[in-house]
């Protein structure tokens, strides 16, 4: 397995070979340290998929519909004591 990070234009790109398959693309960042972390995460995700392991998500990313539903529920559960 080989891995390479290169600056091409404005952004850094990753280029890696895993089990004879080439993976390449943009990291969409101008920071080399962040680009290395992104490439490492991509490599980890590829290896997890190859071995049928779940991809670990380390952040709580709610979609708009979930946030909207929470907001609407908070409105229906609130009580207006003195309407204007």
Number of C-alpha atoms within 10 A of each C-alpha: 10 10 16 12 18 15 16 10 8 10 15 21 23 21 15 18 14 13 8 9 8 12 14 14 12 17 22 13 15 15 13 16 9 14 22 19 12 18 23 14 14 16 19 14 15 16 15 14 12 9 8 9 11 9 13 10 7 6 6 6 8 8 8 9 9 11 11 11 11 11 12 11 11 11 11 8 9 8 9 8 6 5 5 4
